[in-house]
Amino acid sequence: MLEGKRLFASIREAAKDNDEQLAASQKYGVFPQALMMRLNDSKVMLALKGTSSFRHVEKNDFVISLRSFEGGIEHSSYTGCVSPAYTVLRGSEHVAPSFFRLLLKSGPFVSALQASTDSLRDGKSISYEQFGSLPLLCPPLPEQIQIAKFLDYETAKIDELIEKQQELIALLKEKRQAVISHAVTKGLPPEAAQKAGLNPHPPLKDSGIEWLGEVPEHWDTLPLKFLLIGIEQGKSPDCEARLALPNEWGVLKSGCINRGVFNEDEHKTLPKTLRPLATAEVKTGDLLMSRASGSKDLIGSVGLVEQVRPKLMLSDKIFRLKPTTQALPSFIWRAAGSTPLREQIELSINGAEGLANNITKDSIKGLFFACPPMEEQRLIVEYLEQRLLKFKELEDSAEAQITLLQERRTALISAAVTGKIDVRDWQPPSQAT
């Protein structure tokens, strides 16, 4: 083992005139800012006053990044410059970047770093002195390169399996959405309809609504206002940013309904000095809609409260929809999550001037629903519950596979970079004799 300062030097070379500004990311390493924005679909802060004080980075340098909780030392595949707040490390002739890129992100190294400093837990930067005092495994250079080749090959296979599971999850979500959308606009599929004693091929009619298309002839097509007694809204007092104790009142946050799922833990505590609005208390069976959110995808999201703790009340960012006797809350819940209804909601948000992060009561009342008779609503809800449970089981299984593969990947890297696996004679299968 050698101390970090014997393998890596701290480089303070000034940025060059043509250097591109780079950023450090735990997911992607050190990347150009412009590429980072595309990958994350977000904006990052560029150096508006120039980069004259920045530090030059060469390809295969390492950067100690700020506020990192997973090791904080990132490999750069690019030449450019970084903020002077970063520390640039350059390896000696004994360092194979391909090996140390893996070692410095491995479990054993991160644990050693955490044991030597509170920086990772506190979100502070790691100093060169702290890094330099850590002992690092340093096998002979040819062995470093061999370990990196082995891990690149094996982790690529694992990553491919993970990607396939992720693709499966995406397909399941698409299929799930298609099943919901078909059921709430066309009814049960023929086999399920026949089993339930319904016409498996009911005649269709033009709904007159572009988003709905054709619907069963015996269904009504009408604005949601005719299926609601009213829409209630809570208050948003100044709250304590913690979960309420069982004997305390809580106020729901906008994130309590995320893509159709109600989560009672998304709330803040109402101070004891404030009187709760008892009429706004949430009850089992309530149908809630997110009125406002920082994310457009969550605005208009509807959730059914299947169970809830007592003393939890609506905020002004949450609507409670009160259906008439013509519509089951569970049917409106499922219909609101369908593609046709989601398209209407998004058009309502985008079309409301000055309300880009909001949906109004009038917009909600104007949403068009395809409404079957009550008994058929019940049958559709029961059918969807069974189908969606199957989708969830498959998604959960795929997620579990991803977790196992990620654990396998992490363990493999840790074992290889610490010498627990002897790969000196390893060759890719196509080259093995």
C-alpha positions in Angstrom: 0.0 0.0 0.0 1.0 3.6 -0.7 -0.3 6.8 0.7 -2.5 8.8 -1.7 -0.1 11.7 -1.8 2.6 9.3 -3.2 0.4 8.2 -6.1 -1.5 11.5 -6.8 -0.3 15.1 -7.0 -2.6 18.1 -6.4 -2.5 20.1 -9.6 -3.2 23.9 -9.6 -2.6 24.5 -13.3 -4.6 27.6 -14.5 -7.3 27.0 -17.0 -6.4 27.4 -20.7 -8.2 29.8 -23.0 -9.9 27.1 -25.0 -10.8 24.9 -22.0 -14.4 23.8 -21.8 -16.1 24.1 -18.4 -16.5 20.7 -16.7 -18.7 19.6 -13.8 -18.3 16.6 -11.4 -21.1 14.1 -11.1 -21.3 10.9 -9.1 -23.2 9.2 -11.9 -21.2 10.3 -14.9 -17.8 11.4 -13.5 -16.4 14.6 -14.7 -18.3 15.8 -17.8 -18.7 19.0 -19.9 -21.4 21.3 -18.4 -23.3 21.3 -21.7 -23.4 17.5 -21.8 -24.4 17.4 -18.1 -27.4 19.6 -18.9 -28.6 17.3 -21.6 -28.1 14.1 -19.5 -29.9 15.6 -16.5 -32.4 17.6 -18.5 -31.6 20.6 -16.3 -29.6 23.8 -16.1 -26.3 24.2 -14.3 -24.5 27.4 -13.4 -21.9 28.5 -16.0 -19.0 30.8 -15.2 -20.5 34.1 -16.4 -17.4 36.1 -15.5 -15.0 33.7 -17.3 -12.8 30.8 -16.2 -9.5 32.6 -15.6 -9.5 31.4 -12.0 -10.5 27.9 -12.9 -8.1 24.9 -12.8 -7.1 23.0 -15.9 -8.0 19.3 -16.1 -6.4 16.7 -18.4 -8.1 13.6 -19.6 -7.6 10.8 -16.9 -7.2 13.3 -14.1 -9.3 12.9 -11.0 -11.3 15.6 -9.3 -12.2 15.8 -5.6 -15.8 17.1 -5.8 -17.8 19.1 -3.3 -20.7 17.8 -1.1 -20.3 14.2 -2.1 -21.7 11.3 -0.1 -20.3 8.5 -2.2 -16.6 9.0 -2.1 -16.3 12.3 -3.8 -13.4 11.5 -6.1 -14.5 11.5 -9.8 -12.5 10.4 -12.9 -12.4 12.8 -15.9 -12.6 11.4 -19.4 -12.3 15.0 -20.8 -9.9 17.8 -21.0 -11.2 21.1 -19.7 -11.4 23.2 -16.5 -13.2 23.1 -13.2 -14.0 25.6 -10.5 -11.2 26.5 -8.1 -13.3 25.0 -5.4 -12.4 21.6 -6.7 -9.1 19.8 -6.2 -7.5 18.3 -9.3 -5.5 15.1 -8.8 -3.0 13.7 -11.4 -1.7 10.2 -11.1 1.9 9.2 -11.1 3.6 6.8 -13.5 2.4 4.0 -11.1 -1.2 4.8 -11.7 -3.5 3.2 -14.3 -6.5 5.6 -14.4 -8.8 2.7 -15.5 -8.0 0.8 -12.3 -8.1 3.8 -9.8 -11.4 4.9 -11.4 -12.9 1.8 -9.9 -10.8 1.6 -6.7 -11.7 5.1 -5.6 -15.4 4.4 -5.9 -15.3 1.0 -4.3 -16.9 0.1 -1.0 -13.6 -0.5 0.9 -12.1 2.8 -0.2 -15.3 4.8 0.6 -15.5 3.2 4.0 -11.9 4.1 4.7 -12.5 7.6 3.7 -15.6 7.9 5.8 -13.7 6.5 8.8 -11.0 9.2 8.4 -13.2 12.2 8.0 -16.7 13.5 8.7 -16.7 15.3 5.3 -18.9 12.7 3.5 -21.5 12.8 6.2 -21.5 16.6 6.6 -21.5 17.3 2.8 -18.2 19.2 3.1 -15.3 19.0 0.6 -12.5 16.4 1.1 -9.1 18.1 1.4 -6.0 16.9 -0.5 -4.4 16.3 2.9 -7.2 14.0 4.0 -7.0 12.1 0.8 -3.2 12.1 0.7 -2.9 10.4 4.1 -5.1 7.4 3.1 -3.3 4.2 2.2 -4.2 3.0 -1.3 -3.8 -0.5 -2.7 -1.4 -0.3 -5.6 -0.7 -3.5 -7.5 1.9 -3.5 -10.3 0.8 -1.5 -13.3 0.2 -4.5 -15.6 -2.0 -6.0 -12.9 -4.0 -2.8 -12.5 -4.7 -2.8 -16.2 -5.6 -6.4 -16.2 -8.1 -5.9 -13.3 -9.6 -3.0 -15.1 -10.1 -5.0 -18.3 -11.7 -7.8 -16.3 -14.1 -5.5 -14.5 -15.0 -3.6 -17.6 -15.9 -6.9 -19.3 -17.8 -8.3 -16.4 -19.6 -5.1 -15.3 -20.7 -4.5 -18.9 -22.5 -7.9 -18.9 -24.1 -7.0 -15.6 -25.1 -3.6 -16.9 -26.6 -5.2 -19.9 -28.8 -7.4 -17.7 -29.8 -4.4 -15.6 -30.7 -2.5 -18.8 -32.9 -5.3 -19.9 -34.7 -5.4 -16.6 -35.2 -1.6 -16.8 -36.6 -2.0 -20.3 -39.0 -4.6 -19.0 -40.2 -2.3 -16.3 -40.7 0.5 -18.9 -42.7 -1.9 -21.1 -44.8 -3.1 -18.1 -45.6 0.6 -17.3 -46.7 1.2 -20.9 -48.8 -1.9 -20.9 -50.3 -1.0 -17.5 -51.2 2.5 -18.9 -52.8 1.0 -22.0 -54.9 -1.4 -19.9 -56.2 1.4 -17.8 -56.9 3.7 -20.7 -58.7 1.0 -22.7 -60.9 -0.1 -19.7 -62.1 3.4 -18.8 -62.8 4.4 -22.4 -63.9 1.2 -24.1 -64.9 -1.1 -21.3 -63.8 -4.6 -20.4 -61.9 -6.7 -23.0 -64.3 -9.3 -24.6 -63.3 -12.3 -22.5 -63.7 -10.4 -19.2 -66.9 -8.7 -20.4 -68.4 -12.1 -21.4 -67.4 -13.6 -18.1 -69.1 -10.7 -16.3 -72.3 -11.1 -18.3 -71.8 -8.0 -20.4 -71.9 -7.6 -24.2 -68.3 -8.5 -25.2 -68.6 -6.4 -28.4 -70.9 -3.4 -27.5 -71.7 -1.0 -30.3 -69.6 2.1 -30.2 -70.4 5.8 -30.8 -68.3 8.9 -31.5 -67.9 10.6 -28.1 -67.4 14.0 -29.9 -64.3 14.4 -27.8 -61.0 14.2 -29.6 -59.1 12.7 -26.6 -61.7 10.0 -26.0 -62.6 8.9 -29.5 -65.2 6.2 -29.7 -66.9 4.9 -26.6 -69.6 2.2 -25.9 -73.0 3.4 -27.1 -74.6 3.0 -23.7 -72.0 5.1 -21.9 -72.5 8.8 -21.2 -69.8 11.3 -22.2 -70.0 14.4 -20.0 -67.8 17.0 -18.2 -66.6 16.0 -14.7 -68.7 18.7 -13.1 -71.8 16.5 -13.6 -70.2 13.7 -11.7 -69.2 15.9 -8.7 -71.2 17.4 -5.8 -68.3 19.7 -5.2 -64.5 20.3 -4.9 -63.1 21.2 -1.5 -59.7 22.8 -0.7 -57.8 23.1 2.5 -55.5 25.8 4.0 -51.7 26.1 4.1 -50.7 27.6 7.4 -47.0 27.8 8.4 -46.1 24.3 9.5 -43.2 22.6 11.2 -41.1 20.6 8.7 -41.6 17.2 10.4 -44.1 14.4 10.5 -46.9 14.9 13.0 -47.0 12.7 16.1 -50.1 10.5 16.5 -51.7 13.1 18.7 -50.8 16.0 16.5 -52.4 17.4 13.4 -50.6 17.2 10.1 -51.2 19.2 6.8 -50.7 17.4 3.5 -48.0 18.5 1.1 -48.5 18.6 -2.7 -46.4 15.4 -3.0 -48.9 13.3 -1.1 -50.3 12.2 -4.4 -47.5 11.0 -6.7 -48.7 9.5 -10.0 -52.0 8.2 -8.6 -50.7 6.8 -5.3 -51.6 8.5 -2.0 -48.9 8.7 0.6 -49.9 10.0 4.1 -46.3 10.5 5.1 -46.1 13.5 2.8 -47.2 16.0 5.4 -46.0 18.7 7.8 -46.9 19.3 11.4 -49.5 21.9 12.3 -48.2 24.0 15.2 -50.2 23.6 18.4 -50.8 27.3 18.4 -52.9 27.0 15.3 -56.5 25.6 15.3 -57.0 22.7 12.9 -59.7 22.9 10.2 -61.7 19.8 11.2 -63.9 19.9 8.1 -60.7 19.5 6.0 -59.7 16.3 7.8 -58.9 13.5 5.3 -60.9 10.3 5.6 -60.7 6.8 4.1 -62.4 6.8 0.7 -61.6 10.4 -0.1 -60.6 11.2 -3.7 -57.8 13.7 -3.7 -56.2 15.7 -6.5 -52.9 17.6 -6.5 -53.7 21.2 -7.4 -50.2 22.7 -7.6 -46.7 21.3 -7.7 -43.2 22.2 -8.8 -43.4 19.3 -11.3 -46.1 19.5 -14.1 -46.2 15.8 -14.2 -47.7 15.7 -10.7 -50.3 18.5 -11.2 -53.8 16.9 -11.5 -52.6 13.6 -10.2 -55.5 11.8 -8.5 -55.3 9.4 -5.6 -57.8 7.4 -3.6 -57.3 7.3 0.1 -57.6 3.6 1.0 -56.4 4.2 4.5 -55.2 7.2 6.5 -54.1 8.2 10.0 -56.4 10.5 12.0 -55.8 14.2 12.3 -54.5 14.8 8.8 -56.0 17.7 6.8 -56.0 19.1 3.3 -53.7 21.9 2.3 -54.5 24.6 -0.2 -52.5 22.6 -2.8 -54.8 19.6 -2.5 -58.4 19.3 -3.8 -60.9 16.8 -2.4 -63.3 15.7 -5.2 -66.8 14.7 -4.0 -68.5 12.4 -6.5 -72.3 12.1 -7.0 -74.1 8.8 -6.8 -73.5 8.4 -10.6 -69.8 7.7 -10.2 -67.6 5.5 -8.0 -64.7 7.3 -6.5 -62.5 4.4 -7.5 -63.6 4.6 -11.1 -62.9 8.4 -11.3 -59.5 7.6 -9.7 -58.6 5.1 -12.4 -60.1 7.2 -15.2 -58.1 10.2 -14.1 -54.9 8.2 -14.5 -55.7 7.2 -18.1 -53.9 8.7 -21.1 -56.9 10.6 -22.5 -57.6 12.3 -19.2 -54.0 13.0 -18.6 -53.8 14.7 -22.0 -56.8 16.9 -21.0 -55.2 17.8 -17.7 -51.9 18.8 -19.3 -53.7 20.9 -21.9 -55.6 22.6 -19.0 -52.3 23.4 -17.2 -50.5 24.7 -20.4 -53.5 26.7 -21.5 -54.0 28.5 -18.2 -52.1 31.8 -18.5 -50.1 32.5 -15.4 -51.0 29.1 -13.9 -48.2 27.0 -15.3 -47.9 25.1 -12.0 -51.5 25.0 -11.1 -54.9 23.5 -12.2 -58.1 25.4 -11.4 -61.4 24.1 -10.2 -63.1 25.2 -13.4 -60.5 23.3 -15.4 -61.2 20.1 -13.4 -64.9 20.5 -13.8 -64.4 20.8 -17.6 -62.6 17.5 -17.9 -64.6 15.0 -20.1 -65.2 11.6 -18.8 -66.7 8.5 -20.5 -69.1 7.2 -17.8 -70.5 3.7 -17.9 -73.5 2.6 -15.7 -72.6 2.1 -12.0 -72.5 -1.7 -12.1 -70.1 -1.6 -15.1 -67.9 0.9 -13.3 -67.7 -1.6 -10.4 -66.8 -4.4 -12.8 -64.1 -2.3 -14.5 -62.6 -1.3 -11.2 -62.4 -4.9 -10.0 -60.9 -6.0 -13.3 -58.3 -3.3 -13.1 -57.4 -4.1 -9.5 -56.6 -7.7 -10.6 -54.6 -6.7 -13.7 -52.7 -4.0 -12.0 -51.7 -6.3 -9.1 -50.1 -8.6 -11.7 -48.2 -5.7 -13.2 -47.0 -4.7 -9.8 -45.8 -8.2 -9.0 -43.8 -8.3 -12.3 -42.4 -4.8 -11.7 -41.4 -5.7 -8.1 -39.7 -8.8 -9.4 -37.8 -6.8 -12.0 -36.8 -4.2 -9.4 -35.6 -7.0 -7.1 -33.5 -8.4 -9.9 -31.9 -5.0 -10.5 -31.1 -4.7 -6.8 -29.4 -8.1 -6.8 -27.4 -7.3 -10.0 -26.3 -3.9 -8.6 -25.2 -5.6 -5.4 -23.3 -8.2 -7.5 -21.6 -5.5 -9.5 -20.5 -3.6 -6.3 -19.2 -6.8 -4.7 -17.4 -7.9 -7.8 -15.6 -4.5 -8.1 -14.6 -4.5 -4.4 -13.3 -8.1 -4.6 -11.3 -7.5 -7.8 -9.7 -4.1 -6.7 -8.7 -5.5 -3.3 -7.1 -8.7 -4.8 -9.7 -11.2 -3.4 -10.1 -12.4 -7.0 -7.0 -13.4 -9.0 -7.5 -12.2 -12.5 -3.9 -12.2 -13.7 -4.5 -15.1 -16.1 -8.0 -14.0 -17.1 -8.8 -13.4 -20.8 -12.1 -12.4 -22.5 -13.9 -15.6 -23.6 -13.3 -14.8 -27.3 -9.6 -14.7 -26.7 -9.3 -17.5 -24.1 -7.7 -20.7 -25.4 
